[in-house]
Amino acid sequence: MKHDYRFQGRRIKRTRERAEQAEAHSYKEEIAQELTAPLSAGRLSEVNAEAEEESKAFSAVIGVVAVLFAFVSFFFFPFIMGLTSIALGVFAYFQGSQTAGFTAAVLGLVAFLMAIMFI
């Protein structure tokens, strides 16, 4: 059996490069595992509940702002404020604040239509 030693240097170099890449890769994985805390099933549900609470709070704030814009639109800038309250009301409605969103959209529409009729 005759060995071909022409490619032996390349094989050693390739093996050495792969070993270095594997070491660097495992180092990055180890750091990533240490920096991220594992989420258990209970912790994951807590994180989801917190995110849902924040989303509801945000939609409630948008709904209240939309209602305020709707009330102000009866007295000042009915075109701009009315259309803005309609847009914010629809946005709040689809984000989860149905009552405030619907109220703001209807009041904004009424203010906008009154401004059109009395011009």
N, C-alpha and C positions, 0 to 999 in steps of 0.2 A: 504494500500500500504506500503510495507516494503522496506526500502532503504538498500542497501549494502554499508557499509562504509569502506570496506576493501581496495578499490582501490582509495579512495578519495585523499589520500596523493600523490599517483603517478600522478593523474590527475592534481593536483595543481602544482606539480613539472614540469610536461610536459608543462603546460600552461605557467608557469613562464619562462621556457627555450625557448619556442617559442617566447614569447614577447621580451626576450633579443636578440634573433637572428634577429627578425624583426627590432628592434632598431638599431642594428649594421649594418644590411643590408641597411636600409634607410640612415644611416649616410654616408656609402660608396657611395651610389647613389647621395646624395646631393653634396659631394665633387667632384665626377666625373662630375656632371652637371656644377658646378662652374668653374672647370678647363678647360673644353672644350667649345669653342665658337660655337654656333649653326651656321651652314652653310645655308645661304639662297640659292635660285636657282641662283641668280646672282653671289654670292660669289663662289659657287661651279664651275660655268663656268670659273671664273677667275683663280681658282686653277688649273683646267684642262688645261687651256690655258698656264699657267706658266709651268706646267709639260711638256706639249708638246713642248714648246720653249726650255726648257732645254734638252730634248731628241734630238731635231734637232741640237742644238749646239754641243752636245756630238758626234753625228754621223758625223757632219761636221769636227770636230777635228780629229776623227779617220780616215776619208777619206783623209784629208790633210797629216796626218802622214803616211798613206799607200802610197800616191803618192811620198812623200819624200823618203821612203824606196825603192820604185820602181826605182827612179832616181839614188839613191846611189848604188843600186844593179848592175847597169851597170859598175861601176868602182871598187867596193869593195865587196868581199864575195857574188858573184852572187847566189850561192846555198842557203845560209842562208837568205840573204836579199830578194832574189826573192821569196822564199817560204813564208817568213813572209809578204811581200807586197801582195802576192796573198791572204793569209788568212785574213789579215786586210782589204783588198779591198772587199772581199766577205762579211765580217762582216759589213763594212760600207754600202755596197749596201743594205743589208737586214735591216739595221737600219734606212735607209731613205736617205742616201747621195748617190744616184744612180750614178751620173756623176763621182765623185771622186772615188768611189768604183770600178766602172767598169774600169776607166782609170788605177788605181793602179793594179788591177788584170791582165789586159792585158799587161801592161809594165813589171810587175813582171814575168809573164809567158814568155815574149819575152827574158828577161834577163836570166831567168833560162834555156830556151832552147838554147840560144847562148852559155852559159857556158858549157852545155852538149855537144854541137856539136864541140866546139873548144878545148876540153880536149883530 
